[in-house]
Amino acid sequence: MMLPASIPLALFAATSFTDKLLRGLNDKTFAAIHQLDWFDWSLLIPYFGTLAILSVYGLHRYDIIRTYFKYRKNATKEPQIRFAQLPPVTIQLPIYNERYVIERLIDEVTKIEYPKELLQIQVLDDSTDDTHAHAEALCERYQALGFNVEYLHRANRQGYKAGALAEGSRQPLANLSPSSTRISSPRPTFC
């Protein structure tokens, strides 16, 4: 089978990739129709900058997932040792003018799966509104139900919530002291 003589000449006359690329970049076909001005650049630069940041974030997420699947077989199923006897635990709840949150917060903390006799709950109140009386009544109600709930009220707000935690730490505490300064409720398996 014979090739026509014009095909090898066409292949020989074809330009290289770099020549095509340079010709495409320097092409002025649409120069009279549209040119990028300051407004175009003010949209394109943030757009592609955000796109680059999101791409890096996506690559990072991919790496985290890949690492998880790579090493998940090494995860331990059971703890290496178990407590012979569970230690006493103190949970500190610093609040400030959170009247509508405190009842739900104390209720969720008392649902934590831990023996009542080993769980101490400190409500550290710096409130300046009617939360003071409401929180104190709640603590008394939970004490009547058998929970070890202490109520501490400070008149000054020195140190804010961190100061309230420091003040609560002066009281006799248990060995471990997780504190909850967030408004969301802790899980029952918090400890």
MIPALUM-657506 format. One record per residue: residue in one letter; x, y, z of N, C-alpha, C in turn. Coordinates in steps of 0.1 Angstrom, whole numbers, padded with zeros to 4 digits, always signed. Layout:
# residues N
aXYZXYZXYZ ...
***
This chain:
# residues 191
m+0008-0012+0000+0000+0000+0000+0009+0012+0000 m+0006+0021-0009+0014+0033-0011+0007+0045-0005 l+0015+0054+0002+0010+0066+0007+0011+0077-0004 p+0002+0086-0005+0004+0097-0014+0016+0105-0010 a+0022+0111-0020+0034+0119-0018+0032+0131-0009 s+0019+0136-0009+0017+0149-0002+0016+0147+0013 i+0013+0134+0018+0013+0132+0033+0026+0134+0040 p+0037+0128+0035+0050+0130+0042+0054+0145+0041 l+0050+0152+0030+0054+0166+0030+0045+0174+0040 a+0033+0170+0042+0025+0177+0052+0030+0175+0066 l+0035+0162+0069+0040+0160+0082+0053+0167+0084 f+0061+0169+0074+0074+0176+0075+0071+0191+0077 a+0061+0196+0071+0058+0210+0072+0051+0214+0085 a+0046+0204+0092+0038+0207+0105+0048+0214+0115 t+0043+0223+0122+0051+0231+0131+0051+0223+0144 s+0061+0227+0153+0062+0220+0166+0051+0225+0176 f+0050+0219+0187+0040+0223+0197+0043+0237+0203 t+0056+0240+0205+0059+0253+0210+0056+0264+0200 d+0058+0261+0188+0055+0271+0178+0040+0274+0178 k+0032+0263+0179+0017+0265+0179+0013+0273+0192 l+0019+0270+0203+0016+0276+0216+0020+0291+0215 l+0031+0294+0210+0035+0308+0209+0026+0316+0199 r+0023+0310+0188+0014+0316+0179+0000+0318+0185 g-0005+0309+0194-0018+0310+0200-0018+0321+0211 l-0006+0323+0218-0005+0333+0228-0004+0347+0222 n+0002+0348+0211+0003+0361+0204-0007+0364+0194 d-0018+0356+0194-0029+0357+0184-0037+0370+0188 k-0038+0379+0179-0046+0391+0181-0059+0391+0174 t-0065+0379+0171-0077+0378+0164-0089+0386+0172 f-0089+0385+0185-0100+0391+0192-0096+0404+0199 a-0085+0409+0195-0079+0421+0202-0089+0433+0200 a-0095+0434+0189-0104+0445+0187-0118+0443+0193 i-0121+0431+0197-0134+0428+0203-0134+0430+0218 h-0124+0425+0225-0123+0426+0240-0109+0426+0245 q-0106+0434+0254-0093+0434+0261-0096+0435+0276 l-0088+0428+0284-0090+0427+0298-0087+0441+0304 d-0096+0446+0312-0093+0459+0319-0092+0457+0334 w-0092+0467+0342-0090+0466+0356-0102+0459+0363 f-0114+0460+0358-0125+0453+0364-0124+0438+0362 d-0120+0434+0350-0118+0420+0347-0108+0414+0356 w-0096+0421+0358-0086+0416+0366-0090+0416+0381 s-0098+0425+0385-0103+0426+0399-0112+0414+0402 l-0118+0408+0392-0126+0396+0394-0118+0383+0392 l-0109+0383+0383-0102+0371+0380-0091+0368+0390 i-0085+0378+0396-0074+0375+0405-0080+0369+0418 p-0090+0375+0424-0096+0368+0436-0102+0354+0433 y-0108+0353+0422-0114+0340+0418-0104+0329+0417 f-0093+0331+0410-0083+0321+0408-0075+0319+0421 g-0073+0330+0429-0067+0329+0442-0075+0320+0451 t-0088+0322+0452-0097+0313+0460-0097+0299+0455 l-0097+0298+0442-0096+0284+0436-0083+0277+0440 a-0072+0284+0440-0060+0278+0444-0060+0274+0458 i-0065+0282+0467-0066+0279+0481-0075+0267+0484 l-0087+0267+0477-0096+0255+0478-0089+0242+0473 s-0081+0244+0462-0074+0232+0457-0065+0226+0467 v-0057+0235+0474-0048+0231+0484-0056+0224+0495 y-0067+0230+0499-0075+0224+0510-0080+0210+0506 g-0085+0209+0493-0089+0196+0488-0078+0186+0488 l-0066+0190+0484-0055+0180+0485-0052+0176+0499 h-0053+0185+0508-0050+0182+0522-0061+0172+0527 r-0073+0174+0524-0084+0165+0528-0082+0151+0522 y-0078+0151+0509-0075+0138+0502-0063+0131+0510 d-0053+0138+0514-0042+0132+0521-0046+0127+0535 i-0055+0134+0542-0060+0129+0554-0068+0116+0552 i-0076+0116+0542-0084+0103+0540-0075+0092+0536 r-0066+0095+0527-0056+0084+0523-0048+0079+0535 t-0044+0088+0543-0036+0084+0555-0045+0075+0565 y-0057+0079+0566-0067+0071+0574-0068+0057+0569 f-0071+0056+0556-0072+0042+0551-0059+0034+0551 k-0048+0041+0550-0035+0034+0550-0032+0029+0564 y-0035+0036+0575-0031+0032+0588-0043+0027+0597 r-0055+0026+0592-0066+0022+0601-0064+0008+0606 k-0057+0000+0600-0055-0014+0605-0046-0014+0618 n-0039-0003+0620-0030-0002+0632-0038+0004+0644 a-0050+0008+0643-0058+0014+0654-0061+0003+0664 t-0060+0007+0677-0063-0003+0687-0078-0003+0690 k-0082-0015+0692-0097-0017+0694-0100-0016+0709 e-0092-0020+0718-0094-0019+0732-0082-0011+0739 p-0085-0005+0750-0074+0002+0757-0064-0007+0762 q-0051-0003+0763-0041-0012+0768-0043-0016+0782 i-0047-0007+0791-0050-0010+0804-0064-0005+0808 r-0070-0010+0818-0082-0005+0823-0081-0002+0838 f-0089+0008+0843-0088+0012+0857-0093+0001+0865 a-0087-0002+0876-0092-0012+0886-0104-0005+0893 q-0103+0008+0895-0114+0015+0901-0114+0029+0894 l-0126+0033+0889-0127+0046+0882-0123+0057+0891 p-0115+0067+0886-0112+0079+0895-0123+0089+0896 p-0124+0097+0906-0134+0107+0907-0131+0118+0897 v-0141+0124+0891-0140+0134+0881-0148+0146+0884 t-0142+0158+0882-0149+0170+0883-0152+0177+0870 i-0164+0181+0867-0167+0188+0855-0171+0202+0859 q-0163+0212+0854-0166+0226+0857-0174+0233+0846 l-0184+0240+0849-0193+0246+0840-0193+0262+0842 p-0184+0269+0836-0184+0284+0838-0195+0290+0830 i-0203+0298+0836-0214+0305+0829-0214+0320+0832 y-0220+0327+0823-0222+0341+0825-0234+0346+0817 n-0244+0349+0824-0257+0354+0819-0263+0344+0808 e-0263+0331+0812-0268+0321+0802-0280+0314+0808 r-0290+0322+0811-0302+0316+0818-0309+0305+0810 y-0309+0307+0797-0317+0298+0789-0308+0286+0784 v-0296+0285+0789-0287+0274+0785-0284+0265+0797 i-0283+0271+0809-0278+0264+0820-0286+0252+0824 e-0300+0252+0822-0308+0240+0826-0304+0228+0816 r-0304+0231+0803-0300+0221+0794-0286+0216+0796 l-0277+0225+0799-0263+0221+0801-0262+0212+0813 i-0268+0215+0825-0267+0207+0836-0274+0194+0834 d-0285+0194+0827-0292+0182+0824-0284+0172+0816 e-0277+0177+0806-0269+0169+0797-0256+0164+0804 v-0251+0172+0813-0239+0167+0821-0243+0156+0830 t-0255+0157+0836-0259+0146+0845-0262+0133+0838 k-0263+0134+0825-0266+0122+0817-0253+0114+0813 i-0242+0120+0817-0229+0114+0814-0228+0100+0820 e-0224+0090+0813-0223+0077+0818-0211+0075+0827 y-0213+0079+0840-0202+0078+0850-0209+0076+0863 p-0203+0069+0873-0210+0067+0885-0212+0080+0893 k-0225+0082+0898-0228+0094+0905-0219+0098+0916 e-0215+0088+0924-0207+0090+0935-0192+0095+0932 l-0188+0093+0919-0175+0097+0915-0175+0109+0906 l-0187+0115+0903-0188+0126+0895-0192+0139+0903 q-0184+0149+0902-0186+0162+0908-0189+0172+0897 i-0199+0180+0898-0202+0190+0889-0201+0204+0896 q-0193+0213+0890-0192+0226+0896-0199+0236+0886 v-0208+0243+0890-0214+0254+0882-0208+0267+0887 l-0200+0273+0879-0192+0285+0883-0199+0297+0876 d-0206+0304+0884-0215+0315+0878-0210+0329+0881 d-0208+0336+0870-0204+0350+0871-0215+0360+0867 s-0227+0355+0866-0238+0362+0861-0242+0374+0868 t-0246+0384+0861-0251+0397+0867-0266+0399+0865 d-0272+0390+0858-0287+0391+0856-0294+0381+0865 d-0306+0377+0861-0314+0367+0870-0309+0353+0868 t-0299+0350+0861-0294+0337+0860-0289+0331+0873 h-0284+0340+0881-0279+0336+0895-0289+0328+0902 a-0301+0334+0904-0311+0327+0912-0316+0314+0905 h-0317+0315+0892-0322+0303+0884-0312+0292+0885 a-0299+0295+0883-0289+0284+0884-0287+0278+0898 e-0288+0286+0908-0287+0281+0922-0299+0272+0925 a-0311+0275+0920-0323+0267+0922-0321+0253+0914 l-0315+0254+0903-0313+0242+0895-0303+0233+0902 c-0293+0239+0907-0282+0231+0914-0289+0224+0927 e-0297+0231+0934-0304+0225+0945-0313+0214+0941 r-0320+0215+0930-0328+0205+0925-0321+0192+0921 y-0309+0194+0915-0301+0182+0911-0294+0176+0923 q-0291+0184+0933-0286+0178+0946-0296+0170+0952 a-0309+0174+0952-0320+0166+0958-0321+0153+0950 l-0318+0153+0937-0319+0140+0929-0307+0131+0932 g-0297+0135+0940-0286+0127+0943-0273+0130+0935 f-0272+0140+0928-0260+0144+0921-0252+0153+0929 n-0239+0152+0928-0229+0161+0935-0227+0173+0927 v-0236+0183+0928-0236+0196+0921-0233+0207+0931 e-0222+0214+0928-0218+0226+0936-0221+0238+0928 y-0226+0248+0935-0228+0261+0929-0219+0272+0935 l-0211+0278+0927-0202+0289+0931-0205+0301+0924 h-0208+0312+0931-0211+0325+0924-0200+0335+0928 r-0195+0342+0918-0185+0353+0920-0192+0366+0918 a-0188+0376+0926-0194+0389+0924-0185+0397+0914 n-0172+0394+0914-0164+0401+0904-0161+0391+0892 r-0158+0397+0881-0156+0389+0868-0141+0389+0864 q-0133+0390+0874-0118+0391+0871-0114+0378+0864 g-0108+0379+0852-0104+0367+0845-0115+0361+0836 y-0127+0366+0837-0138+0361+0830-0140+0346+0832 k-0143+0338+0822-0146+0324+0824-0133+0316+0829 a-0121+0321+0824-0109+0314+0829-0107+0317+0844 g-0111+0329+0848-0110+0333+0862-0120+0324+0871 a-0131+0322+0865-0141+0313+0872-0136+0299+0873 l-0129+0294+0863-0123+0281+0864-0112+0280+0874 a-0104+0291+0875-0093+0292+0885-0099+0292+0899 e-0110+0300+0901-0117+0301+0914-0123+0287+0918 g-0129+0280+0908-0134+0267+0911-0124+0257+0914 s-0112+0258+0909-0101+0249+0911-0095+0250+0925 r-0099+0261+0932-0094+0263+0946-0103+0254+0955 q-0114+0250+0951-0123+0241+0958-0117+0227+0957 p-0120+0218+0967-0115+0204+0966-0120+0198+0953 l-0111+0194+0944-0115+0188+0931-0111+0173+0931 a-0117+0167+0921-0113+0153+0919-0100+0152+0911 n-0096+0140+0907-0083+0139+0900-0084+0145+0886 l-0094+0142+0878-0095+0147+0865-0105+0159+0864 s-0103+0168+0856-0112+0180+0855-0115+0184+0841 p-0124+0178+0834-0128+0183+0821-0137+0195+0823 s-0135+0206+0815-0144+0217+0817-0151+0219+0804 s-0163+0225+0805-0170+0228+0793-0173+0243+0792 t-0167+0250+0783-0170+0264+0782-0178+0267+0769 r-0181+0256+0762-0189+0258+0750-0204+0256+0754 i-0212+0262+0746-0227+0262+0749-0233+0249+0744 s-0227+0241+0735-0233+0229+0731-0232+0219+0742 s-0240+0208+0741-0242+0198+0752-0231+0188+0750 p-0225+0183+0761-0215+0172+0760-0222+0159+0757 r-0215+0150+0751-0220+0136+0748-0220+0128+0761 p-0229+0118+0762-0230+0110+0775-0216+0103+0777 t-0209+0100+0767-0196+0093+0768-0184+0104+0768 f-0187+0116+0773-0178+0127+0773-0165+0123+0780 c-0166+0117+0792-0154+0113+0799-0149+0100+0794 
***
